[in-house]
Amino acid sequence: MRPFGGDKRKHALAICLVAAFMSGLDVSIVNVAVPSIRDALHASEDGLQWTVSGYALAFGLLLVPAGRLGDARSRRTIFMWGVALFTASSAACGLAWDMNVLIAARFVQGMAAGTLNPQVSGLIQQMFRGTERGRAFGALGATIGVSTAAGPLIGGLLVGLAGADDGWRWVFLVNVPIGIVLLPLAWRALPAQPGSGRRESMDPVGVLLLGMGVVGLLLPFIQRHQWEGNTKWLLVPAALVVLAGFVLWERRYPREPLVDLSLFGRRSYRLGTAIAMFYFAGFTGIFFIFTLYLQVGLHYSALLAGLAITPFALGSASASVVGGRLVSRAGRRVVAVGLTMVIAGLCATMLATALVPGRGVGLATVLPLLLAGMGSGLVISPNQAITLSEVPPEGGGSAAGVLQTGQRLGSAIGIAVAGSTFFGALGQGWATAFRHGLMAVLMSVMIALVAAAYDLVRTRRDATRP
């Protein structure tokens, strides 16, 4: 399938990036609105948790099936359905009159995000080749990094401008006009090439097994504080058994499977997915524990907490563009350098919180977070470009869905581990608890660096073989 040309590709990419920004923003923007939601809707702790985690659960659940659906049908059509559903569910969230409505609408919103996101990666695979593809993924990486990091800042601004009573509603309603404008633009600008059209390729048993496995893995981490006792962790080995059954089914499925398992035979895809999972475990954990430290421990306002995280977002946005240009020449070395910068930035952040305790932390961590953010920009988009580089365009949606599912799993596990470490050390003070949580984040990023280094060593060894 040949990429279509000219300015139309730039317009199509811009539309994809706006949609990716909206869905990424809603991962983190809600966090600063939680106190307003609690007061306005008289929400319980369980209800508030599900407002946040329901989105993440539904997001991760649909990534692979939606990616496969886009490959088999039309990515433009599935993308537009995802945007329409995201827009409608955002309106429902903003107009919710009680917690049950809000939780249900957030779940649907997560399903919509899980539907449209693999289409974005699949469309980039379809529309671009070579160095242009690397640059397009660089722009996508910048979008993902900025949307996640800027969520608390934008949420804080909206809550501050609209007031504590109704500010939380605008956190959701801001998506509605954007989605309405995107739909006709997507119809005109996105490529209309149909997919394979083979209905038998959707593999319903595979969809069911993968869905059960993903839910089983995510639930105990998402509900770690709400479900008391250790029984919940039995879901993890049960989910692994289900996923093993999924692999066996996919190997024996007589038609086109949901996931092409031969992808994992490619080192670039196998290690790239592992790097993404471990890096996102650290990436999202940073924002979770830093926001807690600033807002609860140091009594920062939502807006000030968002501003304190902004250097990371700025660094990520600037470096993502550079990373997209370098990846075609330097390959996984860009990712390894980026991970090293993230580790250095986080170590400097730990040092800054030790040297400047108290409310001065926000200023003391500006440069360390900027460095870590620049490193992050060299990780996310280059890693995605390398991971999908050997995937044929017609399978780009499902391959991207698997990669993004790994990111969602990593995010859920990372927040759980960093949060548990943070709360476990809270008796020693907020600053000490933050540094302990940051150590857990660092361990995850270091594992990602080991995977990147292993890939570099293997690539160099293969290149020297006669």
Sequence and secondary structure as in RCSB ss.txt:
>XXXX:A:sequence
MRPFGGDKRKHALAICLVAAFMSGLDVSIVNVAVPSIRDALHASEDGLQWTVSGYALAFGLLLVPAGRLGDARSR
RTIFMWGVALFTASSAACGLAWDMNVLIAARFVQGMAAGTLNPQVSGLIQQMFRGTERGRAFGALGATIGVSTAA
GPLIGGLLVGLAGADDGWRWVFLVNVPIGIVLLPLAWRALPAQPGSGRRESMDPVGVLLLGMGVVGLLLPFIQRH
QWEGNTKWLLVPAALVVLAGFVLWERRYPREPLVDLSLFGRRSYRLGTAIAMFYFAGFTGIFFIFTLYLQVGLHY
SALLAGLAITPFALGSASASVVGGRLVSRAGRRVVAVGLTMVIAGLCATMLATALVPGRGVGLATVLPLLLAGMG
SGLVISPNQAITLSEVPPEGGGSAAGVLQTGQRLGSAIGIAVAGSTFFGALGQGWATAFRHGLMAVLMSVMIALV
AAAYDLVRTRRDATRP
>XXXX:A:secstr
     THHHHHHHHHHHHHHHHHHHHHHTTGGGHHHHHHHHT  HHHHHHHHHHHHHHHHHHHHHHHHHHHHS H
HHHHHHHHHHHHHHHHHHHT  SHHHHHHHHHHHHHHHHHHHHHHHHHHHHH  HHHHHHHHHHHHHHHHHHHHH
HHHHHHHHHHHH TTTHHHHHHHTHHHHHHHHHHHHHHHS        GGGG HHHHHHHHHHHHHHHHHHHTTT
TS SSGGGGHHHHHHHHHHHHHHHHHH SS  SS GGGGGSHHHHHHHHHHHHHHHHHHHHHHHHHHIIIIIS  
 HHHHHHHHHHHHHHHHHHHHHHHHHHHHHTHHHHHHHHHHHHHHHHHHHHHHHHS STTHHHHTHHHHHHHHHH
HHTTHHHHHHHHTTTS GGGHHHHHHHHHHHHHHHHHHHHHHHHHHHHHTGGG HHHHHHHHHHHHHHHHHHHHH
HHHHHHHHHHHHHH  
